Amino acid sequence: MTATPDFVLQLQGYGLTTARIFYRIPDHRSLLQEFIWQDYDLFPKFPTLRKFLDYWRRELDGPLFSITVSHSRLIRPAELRAVEGEFRLQ
């Protein structure tokens, strides 16, 4: 059995990152629209999120208004430990 790509990323230190992005609607600049982005990324530099935001600024018409980021490592070192025994049940 092989590990999924997401699991491999988590073992490499990636955590689940969620960005709540508010941007101005291109045709009605006084109105804000919300966009939720989620992917695995590295804290604290967030290279994947930065790449996405660079794409947004370069290719999309809706200017960014605010971004709120939350991040959680789903696998932490304290959760991985070696098992030192084996128990047999009849």
URJOMO-V387404 format. One line per field, one symbol per residue. phi: phi as a letter, one per 40 degrees, with the letter a starting at -180 (. if undefined). burial: b if it has 9 or more other C-alpha atoms within 8 Angstrom, else e. A space follows every 10 residues. Layout:
# URJOMO-V387404
phi: ???
burial: ???
This chain:
# URJOMO-V387404
phi: .bccdccccc cchcbcbbbc bbbccdcbcc bbbbbbbaac abcbcfcccc cccccdccbb ccccbabbbb aaccbbdccb accbabbbbc
burial: eeeeeeebbb eeebbbbbbb bbbbbeeeee ebeeeeeebb bbeeebebbe eeeebebeee eebbbebeee bebebeeeee eeeeeeeeee
